[in-house]
Amino acid sequence: MYRFLERAVARYARWAHASARGRPPVQEVRRDLDLVVDELRPEAEDVVSLRLVDAGGRRLPGWHPGAHLDLELPSGRTRQYSLCGDPGDRRSYRIAVRRIADGGGGSVEVHDALRAGARVRVRGPRNAFPFITAQRYLFIAGGIGITPILPMVRLAAARGADWRLVFTGRSRATMPFLGEIAGFDQRRVWVRSDEEYGIPASGAELLEHASQDAVVYCCGPTPMITGVRLDLPASPADSLHFERFSPPPVVGGRPFRVGLARRGLTLQVPADRSALSVIREHVPDVPYSCRQGFCGTCEVRVLSGSVEHRDAALTEEERRDRMMICVSRAAGEHVELDL
């Protein structure tokens, strides 16, 4: 049984609530699939959904709510997107992407470059946000955070569980899949936009719908998740499981130097920043995806120096000479990378 904890930060920053228990490690899946964009449709302002199918009509690998795909774009960028369709549909996958103009370029490429008929490669599905069996649930989604939550709500309803859904966002125009949510039992749904209320919801307000001993699943922006996490102990809910779409804050970090051997550069990494964020300023095309230490995209060979590993992907053997630069740090003052 999962207990309340600071999940992502606990794994990567090595701290957690004193009563927390860690969730099981992500099971790595190395499965490349060449798929076709069968349909691309708008779902809200700056949000499109993609229906991906096998070009030959073959069945796709199964998945469970909470799973995601690594999507390799034509540019070579790799980004992760939650599966938000029907797990029972083995002929197609559905993902949704919000355009972020000042992001890393992946979402802009999806919106501007992909069209129906485009071929893409995906890896997965794999699950870093597993859905557990419970009698009562409270689902909290912020904006595009509704994507992993949708299949969870459907499965909870199919199982006959007691569930509630709170969906929040800047405005209804920016909140995807409202049409589908309108088909849910509306006695169990609260759609709350900041525009209508004049202010973002607090964690306590979002948790008002939690029943006694409910398991809370939360996905969305970091401020929303932080509010829910801080206010959870005062609520009747039992435990919290969350997934964020931005990197966790660096906690307990120390400054260090990172050397990029191929470029002859030595960079200073401050205590409150990741090696990846500093390296990207000088090497914009360095591969990355989840920025949370579980996908493996930013794995780099270590030439010298010891590493404080904060990832959830590398084996102990791999940790001898590998580093996930999105979360891990130098254990000493300097680490030299094969970059």
C-alpha positions as CSV (number, residue, x, y, z in Angstrom):
1,M,0.0,0.0,0.0
2,Y,1.4,3.3,-1.0
3,R,1.7,6.0,1.7
4,F,1.9,9.7,1.4
5,L,5.3,10.9,0.4
6,E,7.2,13.3,-1.7
7,R,7.6,10.8,-4.5
8,A,9.6,12.4,-7.3
9,V,11.7,14.7,-5.0
10,A,12.3,11.8,-2.6
11,R,13.7,9.6,-5.3
12,Y,15.9,12.2,-6.9
13,A,16.8,14.4,-4.0
14,R,17.0,11.6,-1.4
15,W,14.6,13.0,1.1
16,A,11.0,12.3,2.0
17,H,8.4,12.6,4.6
18,A,9.4,10.5,7.6
19,S,6.5,8.1,7.3
20,A,6.8,7.6,3.6
21,R,7.4,4.4,1.7
22,G,9.0,4.4,-1.7
23,R,7.1,3.2,-4.8
24,P,8.5,0.3,-6.8
25,P,11.2,1.2,-9.4
26,V,10.1,1.9,-12.9
27,Q,10.4,-1.2,-15.1
28,E,12.5,-0.2,-18.1
29,V,11.0,-1.3,-21.4
30,R,13.2,-1.1,-24.5
31,R,10.6,-1.4,-27.3
32,D,10.8,0.8,-30.4
33,L,7.7,1.0,-32.6
34,D,7.4,2.8,-35.9
35,L,3.9,4.3,-36.0
36,V,1.9,6.6,-38.2
37,V,-0.1,9.7,-37.1
38,D,-3.6,8.6,-38.1
39,E,-5.4,11.6,-36.7
40,L,-4.4,15.0,-35.2
41,R,-7.2,17.1,-33.7
42,P,-7.5,20.2,-31.5
43,E,-8.7,19.5,-28.0
44,A,-8.4,23.0,-26.5
45,E,-6.4,26.2,-27.0
46,D,-2.9,25.1,-27.9
47,V,-3.6,21.5,-27.3
48,V,-3.8,18.8,-29.9
49,S,-4.3,15.0,-29.6
50,L,-2.6,12.5,-31.8
51,R,-3.9,9.1,-32.7
52,L,-1.0,6.7,-33.5
53,V,-1.4,3.4,-35.3
54,D,0.8,0.7,-36.8
55,A,1.1,1.3,-40.6
56,G,0.3,-2.4,-41.2
57,G,-2.6,-2.5,-38.8
58,R,-0.8,-4.8,-36.3
59,R,-1.9,-4.9,-32.6
60,L,0.0,-2.6,-30.3
61,P,1.6,-3.5,-26.9
62,G,-0.9,-3.3,-24.0
63,W,-0.7,-0.6,-21.3
64,H,-2.2,0.4,-18.0
65,P,-3.5,3.8,-16.8
66,G,-0.6,6.1,-15.9
67,A,1.7,4.8,-18.8
68,H,3.5,7.0,-21.2
69,L,5.3,6.9,-24.5
70,D,8.7,8.3,-25.5
71,L,8.0,10.0,-28.8
72,E,10.9,10.5,-31.2
73,L,10.2,13.5,-33.4
74,P,11.6,14.1,-36.9
75,S,14.2,16.5,-35.5
76,G,15.6,13.8,-33.3
77,R,14.1,15.3,-30.1
78,T,12.6,12.8,-27.7
79,R,9.7,13.8,-25.5
80,Q,7.4,11.9,-23.1
81,Y,3.6,12.0,-23.3
82,S,1.0,10.2,-21.2
83,L,-1.4,7.8,-22.9
84,C,-4.9,9.1,-22.6
85,G,-7.0,6.8,-24.7
86,D,-8.5,3.4,-24.0
87,P,-6.2,0.7,-22.7
88,G,-8.5,-1.9,-24.3
89,D,-7.9,-0.5,-27.8
90,R,-4.9,-2.4,-29.1
91,R,-5.1,-0.8,-32.5
92,S,-4.2,2.8,-31.5
93,Y,-2.5,5.0,-28.9
94,R,-3.7,8.5,-28.1
95,I,-1.5,11.2,-26.6
96,A,-2.1,15.0,-26.2
97,V,0.4,17.8,-26.4
98,R,0.1,21.4,-25.2
99,R,2.1,23.9,-27.2
100,I,4.7,25.6,-25.0
101,A,6.3,28.4,-27.0
102,D,9.2,28.9,-24.6
103,G,9.9,25.3,-23.9
104,G,12.5,22.9,-25.3
105,G,11.0,22.9,-28.8
106,G,9.3,19.5,-28.7
107,S,5.7,20.6,-28.3
108,V,6.2,23.3,-31.0
109,E,7.5,20.7,-33.4
110,V,4.4,18.5,-32.7
111,H,2.1,21.4,-33.4
112,D,3.9,22.9,-36.4
113,A,5.5,19.9,-38.1
114,L,3.4,16.8,-37.5
115,R,0.4,16.1,-39.8
116,A,-1.8,13.1,-40.4
117,G,0.3,10.5,-42.2
118,A,3.5,11.5,-40.6
119,R,5.7,8.6,-39.4
120,V,7.1,8.7,-35.9
121,R,9.0,6.3,-33.7
122,V,7.9,5.7,-30.1
123,R,9.4,3.7,-27.2
124,G,7.2,2.0,-24.6
125,P,4.7,2.0,-23.2
126,R,6.1,2.1,-19.7
127,N,4.6,3.2,-16.5
128,A,6.2,5.6,-13.9
129,F,2.7,6.6,-12.5
130,P,1.1,3.2,-11.6
131,F,-2.6,3.1,-10.8
132,I,-3.3,1.0,-7.7
133,T,-6.5,-0.8,-6.7
134,A,-8.5,1.1,-4.0
135,Q,-12.1,1.5,-2.8
136,R,-12.1,5.3,-3.0
137,Y,-10.2,7.8,-5.2
138,L,-9.9,11.5,-5.6
139,F,-8.4,12.5,-9.0
140,I,-7.0,16.0,-9.3
141,A,-5.8,17.3,-12.7
142,G,-4.5,20.6,-13.8
143,G,-4.6,21.5,-17.5
144,I,-2.8,19.0,-19.7
145,G,-2.4,16.9,-16.5
146,I,-5.8,15.4,-17.3
147,T,-4.1,13.1,-19.8
148,P,-2.9,10.3,-17.4
149,I,-6.0,10.9,-15.2
150,L,-8.6,10.2,-17.9
151,P,-8.0,6.4,-18.2
152,M,-7.7,6.1,-14.4
153,V,-11.2,7.6,-13.9
154,R,-12.7,5.3,-16.5
155,L,-11.1,2.2,-14.8
156,A,-12.2,3.3,-11.3
157,A,-15.7,3.7,-12.6
158,A,-15.6,0.4,-14.4
159,R,-14.5,-1.3,-11.2
160,G,-17.3,0.3,-9.2
161,A,-15.0,2.3,-7.0
162,D,-16.1,5.5,-5.2
163,W,-14.4,8.3,-7.1
164,R,-14.3,12.0,-7.6
165,L,-12.6,14.2,-10.2
166,V,-11.5,17.8,-9.8
167,F,-10.2,19.3,-13.0
168,T,-8.7,22.8,-12.9
169,G,-7.0,25.1,-15.4
170,R,-6.5,28.8,-16.4
171,S,-9.8,28.8,-18.3
172,R,-12.3,26.3,-19.8
173,A,-10.9,27.2,-23.3
174,T,-7.5,25.9,-22.2
175,M,-8.8,22.7,-20.6
176,P,-8.7,19.7,-22.9
177,F,-11.2,16.8,-23.2
178,L,-14.1,18.7,-21.5
179,G,-16.4,17.0,-24.0
180,E,-15.4,13.6,-22.8
181,I,-15.5,14.6,-19.2
182,A,-19.1,15.8,-19.7
183,G,-20.0,12.2,-20.3
184,F,-18.8,11.2,-16.8
185,D,-21.2,11.1,-13.8
186,Q,-21.4,14.8,-13.2
187,R,-22.3,14.3,-9.6
188,R,-18.7,13.1,-9.2
189,V,-17.0,15.8,-11.3
190,W,-16.0,19.4,-10.4
191,V,-14.6,21.5,-13.3
192,R,-13.0,24.6,-11.8
193,S,-11.2,27.3,-13.9
194,D,-9.1,30.1,-12.5
195,E,-10.9,32.5,-14.8
196,E,-14.2,31.8,-13.2
197,Y,-13.0,32.0,-9.6
198,G,-10.4,34.8,-10.1
199,I,-7.6,32.8,-8.4
200,P,-6.0,29.4,-8.6
201,A,-7.3,26.8,-6.2
202,S,-5.4,26.1,-3.0
203,G,-4.5,22.5,-2.1
204,A,-7.1,22.5,0.6
205,E,-9.8,23.6,-1.8
206,L,-8.9,20.8,-4.3
207,L,-8.9,18.3,-1.5
208,E,-12.3,19.2,-0.2
209,H,-13.8,16.5,-2.3
210,A,-11.7,13.7,-0.8
211,S,-13.7,11.0,1.1
212,Q,-12.3,9.2,4.1
213,D,-9.2,7.2,3.3
214,A,-9.3,8.1,-0.4
215,V,-6.3,7.5,-2.6
216,V,-5.4,10.8,-4.3
217,Y,-4.0,10.9,-7.8
218,C,-2.7,14.3,-8.9
219,C,-1.1,15.5,-12.1
220,G,-0.4,19.0,-13.2
221,P,1.8,22.0,-12.6
222,T,4.3,22.1,-9.7
223,P,2.5,24.8,-7.7
224,M,-0.7,22.8,-7.7
225,I,1.0,19.6,-6.7
226,T,2.9,21.4,-4.0
227,G,-0.3,22.8,-2.5
228,V,-2.0,19.4,-2.5
229,R,1.1,17.8,-0.9
230,L,1.2,20.4,1.8
231,D,-2.5,20.3,2.6
232,L,-3.0,16.5,2.4
233,P,-2.2,15.7,6.1
234,A,-5.2,17.9,7.1
235,S,-7.6,16.1,4.7
236,P,-9.4,12.8,5.2
237,A,-7.4,11.3,2.3
238,D,-5.1,8.3,2.8
239,S,-2.3,8.8,0.4
240,L,-1.0,10.8,-2.5
241,H,0.4,9.7,-5.9
242,F,1.5,12.5,-8.3
243,E,3.2,13.1,-11.6
244,R,4.5,16.5,-12.7
245,F,5.3,17.8,-16.1
246,S,8.3,19.9,-15.0
247,P,11.5,18.9,-13.3
248,P,11.5,18.7,-9.5
249,P,13.4,21.3,-7.6
250,V,17.0,20.5,-6.7
251,V,17.1,19.8,-3.0
252,G,20.3,19.3,-1.0
253,G,22.5,20.1,-3.9
254,R,26.1,21.3,-3.7
255,P,27.9,23.3,-6.4
256,F,30.3,21.4,-8.6
257,R,32.1,21.6,-11.9
258,V,31.2,19.6,-15.0
259,G,33.7,19.0,-17.8
260,L,32.6,18.4,-21.3
261,A,35.6,16.5,-22.7
262,R,34.7,16.7,-26.4
263,R,34.2,20.4,-26.3
264,G,37.0,21.4,-23.9
265,L,34.6,23.2,-21.6
266,T,34.3,23.2,-17.8
267,L,31.0,24.6,-16.5
268,Q,29.9,25.6,-13.0
269,V,26.7,24.0,-11.8
270,P,25.1,26.0,-8.9
271,A,23.7,24.2,-5.9
272,D,20.1,24.8,-7.0
273,R,20.4,23.8,-10.7
274,S,20.8,20.6,-12.5
275,A,23.8,19.7,-14.7
276,L,21.4,19.3,-17.6
277,S,20.1,22.9,-17.3
278,V,23.6,24.3,-17.3
279,I,24.9,22.1,-20.1
280,R,21.9,23.0,-22.3
281,E,23.0,26.6,-22.3
282,H,26.1,25.6,-24.1
283,V,24.9,22.4,-25.9
284,P,21.3,23.1,-26.8
285,D,20.9,19.8,-28.6
286,V,21.9,17.6,-25.7
287,P,19.3,14.8,-25.5
288,Y,16.8,14.8,-22.7
289,S,13.2,14.1,-22.0
290,C,11.6,13.5,-18.6
291,R,14.1,15.6,-16.5
292,Q,13.1,13.5,-13.5
293,G,15.6,10.7,-13.8
294,F,13.6,7.7,-15.0
295,C,13.5,7.7,-18.9
296,G,17.3,7.3,-19.6
297,T,17.4,9.8,-22.5
298,C,20.1,12.0,-20.9
299,E,22.4,9.2,-20.0
300,V,26.1,10.2,-20.4
301,R,29.3,8.3,-20.0
302,V,31.5,9.5,-17.1
303,L,35.2,9.8,-17.8
304,S,36.4,10.8,-14.4
305,G,35.0,11.8,-11.0
306,S,32.4,10.2,-8.7
307,V,28.7,10.7,-9.1
308,E,25.9,11.2,-6.6
309,H,23.2,9.2,-8.4
310,R,19.7,10.4,-8.0
311,D,18.1,8.6,-10.9
312,A,15.7,5.6,-11.0
313,A,16.9,4.1,-14.3
314,L,20.5,3.0,-14.1
315,T,21.6,-0.4,-12.7
316,E,24.4,-0.6,-10.1
317,E,26.7,-1.8,-12.8
318,E,25.8,1.1,-15.2
319,R,26.3,3.6,-12.4
320,R,30.1,2.8,-12.4
321,D,30.5,4.9,-15.6
322,R,27.2,6.5,-16.4
323,M,25.2,9.5,-15.2
324,M,21.8,10.9,-15.7
325,I,22.6,14.6,-16.0
326,C,19.0,15.7,-15.4
327,V,19.0,14.8,-11.7
328,S,22.4,13.3,-10.7
329,R,25.3,15.4,-9.4
330,A,29.0,15.2,-8.8
331,A,29.8,13.5,-5.5
332,G,32.9,15.7,-5.2
333,E,33.9,19.0,-6.8
334,H,34.2,17.8,-10.4
335,V,33.0,15.3,-12.9
336,E,34.2,14.8,-16.5
337,L,31.7,13.7,-19.1
338,D,31.9,12.3,-22.6
339,L,30.1,15.2,-24.1
